[in-house]
Amino acid sequence: MWQIILYLWQICLLRVGPEKIPARWNFLTIFFGFYFLISGFSIITSRPDLNLFSGAVTIFIGSGVAAMTVFGLLSLKQVTNRFVPTMSAIFGTNSIILLPMIVTSAMMELIDAGTLRLLIDAVAWVLLGWWLTIVGSILSRAATISVLQGAMLAFLIEVISLLVTLKIFPLNPQ
């Protein structure tokens, strides 16, 4: 298990791609399980207006949009055999990036305006850029597209997921 985490960290550092992750559905299920738990905690802490069911639906919407988009891209490139390792890498690296993002989000909630708040906002933007680059790199290696195209696709996936989620679970004005 430690080797898998280290390999995912190497993907986060953009040193390797998803090609060495086994194309087994049980690996994808494990990676999704970790992602589901960490993402669920993130949603619970950032959107307290959502109950557990709504949070789970939100995660499934985002994961579904990502899976359909990635499968569509890999189908277009005629490399659908890379779907399981690609999605495993995406879920695994997302789990890793979500950990510092949860801390950053919590700090943003606790700290009012000021220099420290600007610094924390900057860290959040850097984490977002890093995440887009990681997913862009994964898609680049899986579908032989540029990292920029992969990052743009990752951003589009997030925007679509966010729009669908907000349509189903609108923000409650407070």
Summary of the structure (lengths in Angstrom):
residues: 174
radius of gyration: 16.3
end to end distance: 43.1
largest distance: 50.7
contacts: 527
relative contact order: 0.15
helix: 82%
strand: 0%
